[in-house]
């Protein structure tokens, strides 16, 4: 039986039916491929954003590196030798608000220490922040507490001093200038002894100082601490300061307990008694507070919360409540990791 060949018309019909189907299938695959590429592009962009640090992280890294470079370059310039040591200079910025029953105030504490170890073995140039008060025993709250954070920051001061150190007896002698207007030259003698025996630690400090504008004075401190466990310790310290310009003695006794809650947070409890006087020492006030600290980011961003009751003798020892909210930022090469 002869084989019948397909007609030309049938071939054309099949071809015409197949072409549109093939074209639609290619369009669908192309759109799906385009959508997939767009999804992958968005995912890549999100990964890049996750890898790139935020502006505040980048700023912290840049400032910390700058502090290390400045310290190393100054040390190399003064000593004449290239410094091969990692700089342990640092800056601490702490600011916040004190919320009280009558008014609210702000504060700004600036603490710095530029260490230049290669200038000489014992004779060193030290640039550091200066305390606002020569009698810390008289402070009830923040040392730089002002009406606003800006006013407090403007009153921060720094000193540059040449320091002689003799570590075996804990002696250091500073001769320098407090950078203020006008400039305030000073001379300080400080002696510190401390010892750790098992879980016990004790220390004592002696200091004599003379400022051109603030006069002369002396300070003595004594304290101890006992570690009950890796997460709990307690102790006490006492200090007295004499200021010749005011003709007064300032005394303070502190009793404290420190408790580590976890790797990122800890609690501190403190009771303090303050006295002052010229010939007769009288009680000025006593206070007690609880301070909570928590690491907010790595080891250089710390949030602090401190409720406190202060009882002043002038107010018949009526309790006044205050709440301190603060943020501490640590800058320097050691905080880059």
MOTA-V544046 format. One record per backbone hydrogen bond with DSSP energy under -1.0 kcal/mol. NH is the residue of the N-H (numbers start at 1). CO is the residue of the C=O. If there is no record, write none. Layout:
nh: {NH & NH}
co: {CO & CO}
This chain:
nh: {11 & 12 & 13 & 14 & 15 & 16 & 17 & 18 & 19 & 22 & 23 & 24 & 25 & 26 & 27 & 28 & 29 & 30 & 31 & 32 & 33 & 34 & 35 & 36 & 37 & 38 & 39 & 40 & 41 & 42 & 43 & 44 & 45 & 46 & 47 & 48 & 49 & 50 & 51 & 52 & 58 & 59 & 60 & 61 & 62 & 63 & 64 & 65 & 66 & 67 & 68 & 69 & 70 & 71 & 72 & 73 & 74 & 75 & 76 & 77 & 78 & 79 & 80 & 90 & 91 & 92 & 93 & 94 & 95 & 96 & 97 & 98 & 99 & 100 & 105 & 106 & 107 & 109 & 111 & 113 & 114 & 119 & 124 & 126 & 127 & 128 & 129 & 130 & 138 & 139 & 145 & 146 & 152 & 153 & 154 & 156 & 159 & 160 & 161 & 162 & 163 & 164 & 165 & 166 & 169 & 171 & 172 & 173 & 174 & 175 & 176 & 177 & 178 & 179 & 180 & 184 & 186 & 187 & 188 & 189 & 190 & 191 & 192 & 193 & 195 & 197 & 200 & 201 & 202 & 203 & 204 & 205 & 206 & 207 & 208 & 209 & 210 & 211 & 212 & 215 & 217 & 218 & 219 & 220 & 221 & 222 & 223 & 224 & 225 & 226 & 227 & 228 & 229 & 232 & 233 & 234 & 235 & 236 & 237 & 238 & 239 & 240 & 241 & 242 & 243 & 244 & 247 & 248 & 249 & 250 & 251 & 252 & 253 & 254 & 255 & 256 & 257 & 258 & 259 & 260 & 261 & 262 & 266 & 267 & 268 & 269 & 270 & 271 & 272 & 273 & 274 & 275 & 276 & 277 & 282 & 284 & 285 & 286 & 287 & 288 & 289 & 290 & 291 & 292 & 293 & 294 & 295 & 296 & 297 & 300 & 301 & 302 & 303 & 304 & 305 & 306 & 308 & 309 & 310 & 311 & 313 & 316 & 317 & 318 & 320 & 322 & 323 & 324 & 325 & 326 & 327 & 328 & 329 & 330 & 331 & 335 & 336}
co: {7 & 8 & 9 & 10 & 11 & 12 & 13 & 14 & 15 & 18 & 19 & 20 & 21 & 22 & 23 & 24 & 25 & 26 & 27 & 28 & 29 & 30 & 31 & 32 & 33 & 34 & 35 & 36 & 37 & 38 & 39 & 40 & 41 & 42 & 43 & 44 & 45 & 46 & 47 & 48 & 54 & 55 & 56 & 57 & 58 & 59 & 60 & 61 & 62 & 63 & 64 & 65 & 66 & 67 & 68 & 69 & 70 & 71 & 72 & 73 & 74 & 75 & 76 & 113 & 331 & 111 & 329 & 109 & 327 & 107 & 325 & 105 & 323 & 103 & 98 & 146 & 96 & 94 & 92 & 90 & 127 & 116 & 163 & 161 & 114 & 159 & 112 & 157 & 135 & 136 & 142 & 106 & 148 & 149 & 150 & 153 & 128 & 177 & 126 & 175 & 124 & 173 & 122 & 171 & 166 & 166 & 190 & 164 & 188 & 162 & 186 & 160 & 184 & 158 & 178 & 178 & 176 & 210 & 174 & 208 & 172 & 206 & 170 & 204 & 202 & 200 & 197 & 225 & 195 & 223 & 193 & 221 & 191 & 219 & 189 & 217 & 187 & 215 & 185 & 211 & 209 & 242 & 207 & 240 & 205 & 238 & 203 & 236 & 201 & 234 & 199 & 232 & 232 & 229 & 258 & 226 & 256 & 224 & 254 & 222 & 252 & 220 & 250 & 218 & 248 & 216 & 243 & 243 & 277 & 241 & 275 & 239 & 273 & 237 & 271 & 235 & 269 & 233 & 267 & 231 & 265 & 265 & 293 & 259 & 291 & 257 & 289 & 255 & 287 & 253 & 285 & 251 & 282 & 249 & 276 & 274 & 274 & 311 & 272 & 309 & 270 & 307 & 268 & 305 & 266 & 303 & 264 & 301 & 301 & 297 & 297 & 328 & 294 & 326 & 292 & 324 & 322 & 288 & 320 & 286 & 284 & 313 & 312 & 315 & 310 & 308 & 99 & 306 & 97 & 304 & 95 & 302 & 93 & 300 & 91 & 332 & 333}
